[in-house]
Amino acid sequence: MTILEIFNYLGQLFNSVELKGNGECQISAPAKIETARRGEVTFVANEKYLKFLSSTEASLIIVHHSVTVDEFLHKSSFLKVNDPYSAFVFLLQKFAKPRTIAPKGIAPTASIGQGVTIGEGVSIGASAVIGDQCSIGRNCVIGSHTVLLHDVIVGDDTTIFPSVTCYDGTVIGKRVVIHSGSVIGADGFGFAPQKDGSYVKIPQMGIVEIGDDVEIGANSTIDRATMGSTIIGNGVKIDNLVQIAHNCSIGDHTVIASQAGISGSVTIGRNCVIAGQAGLAGHLELADRTQVAAQAGVSKSFMQPGMALRGYPAQPMRDQLKHEAMLRNLGTMKEKLDRLEAEMKTLKM
């Protein structure tokens, strides 16, 4: 694409796009600003990367409207937008090459059960197993060695990478992406303790329902409900190595980062952010737009929308930072108390 073509493309997506420099240069690929070469496009969305404007060899750089670029126009062209990060993401979609997950059509070694409905344009890879009464929508891609047990429903345009397992009754929406190694619909962790110290398994009779436009990272697990459904809302993005337990409900457009663990019967609102290695105890609720910091331990519900939580036990960010500051000063406080105690003993004598 020429820079002018990129300018016109982004102009259809963003309200205000300004071109500074030569629009005729050909752009062949995107690149990081530190390593970009001639003919490549990069971006700056964080101020700490502005230092690379003087050294990068990129032919095109996408920046915020507030960035002054005149001194660099002798070597690079610039597109100014209100959101450089999103603009670059849309441009990446233009340059990204489609992955070949499974050849067109149904592989001869795929196993297709009884009563299966398969839409037009579906690809099913080698040694995949599709159980009885499954329904697969149009233009889906099912990778090799993936297993759909019986009565699984897969919506249109969904991509399931190799070696994914979806247990019976799982419902998957449209345009969903599930990466390799993930297990959807395994039994929830339910065992009733007995007087003799043993445990009796609680039958897990529910299912998992996944909304539209969801992406689930590699080796993540979402457990079926004991009764009813474990629900993953529309637009939810789940990183690799995430555990979501039985009967959870994850609100639309919530993001959950790697190694987070969500205990059973947790309700998370819309547009929340759960950072890496955060843990949520069971049967609690988080309001819409809640942000949980990395390694936080949430032990109770927080019902005020838009709160930022941090620490263990998790509490509002401002309170937790105050407590951290106090902990850092404990050594100094102890020294003062020791001196005061020594002075009091002297006074008593």
C-alpha positions, 0 to 999 in steps of 0.5 A: 500500500502507498502511504496515501492509500493508508491515509484514505483507509484510516480516514474511513475509520477515524474522524481526523487523520492528518498526513505529514510528508510524502504520500507516494512511498510504498509500505510493505510491512508493519514493524516495531519502531526500534527495528523498522526499516525503509518501506515499513510502517510503525507507530507511537502510542506511549510517550516513552517511545518518542525517543525513537523518532530520531533513530527509526528508519520507518518510512511511515509513523503513526502518532497522536495529533499532539506530537511535533514531527516537523524535524523528522519529515526529512526521513519519515512521513507521519499520519496523525490520529487521535488513537495511534494504537487502534489505528495501527491495529486496523492497519495490522489487519490489512497486512496480516496473512490468513492462517491455514488451520485446516484445508478446505472441506472435511479431512478424510480422517475426521470422524463425524457423528450421527445427526451432525449439521454442517454449514457451507464453507466449513473446514474440518482438519485431520483426526478431528472428532465431531460428536452426535447431534452437533451443529456447525455454522457457516464458514467455521474452521475446526482444527486437527485433533479437536474434539466436539462431544455430542450436542455442541453448537458452533456459530458462524465464522468461528475458528477452533484451533487444533487440539481443543476439547469442547464437552457435550452441550457447549454453545459457542457463538459467532466469530469466536476464536478458541486457541489450542489446548483449551478445554470448554465444559469440563466438570466444575470442581464440586465435591460434598464433604462427608463425615468420614472425611471422604468426598462425594462428587456433585454431578455437573449437569449444566453447560457453557455458553459463549457469546459472539466475538469471544477469543479464548487463549491457549490452555484456558479452561472454562468449566460447565455449570453445576446446573444452568450455564457458565456464561461468557458474554459477547466480546470477552477476551480471555488470555492463555492459562486462565481458569473460569469455574462453574456457574460464573458469568462474565459480562460483555467485553471484559478482558481477563489476563493470563493465569487469572483464576475465577472461582465458582459462581462469580459474576463479573460485570461488563467492560471489566479488566482482570489482570494477570495472576489475579484470584477471585473467591467464589460467590462474589460480584464485581460491578461494570468497569471494575479493574483488578490489578495483577496478583490481587486477591478479591475476597468480597464483592465490589458493587460500585462501577469503575473501581480499581482494586489492588493488593491482598485482600483486594481493596480500592487502589487509593486505600491499598497504596496508603497501606503499602506506604505505611508498611514501607515505614514500619521499620522506621516506626519501630525504631521510634517506638523502641527509642520512646520505650527506652526513654520511658524506662529512663523516666520511670527510674 
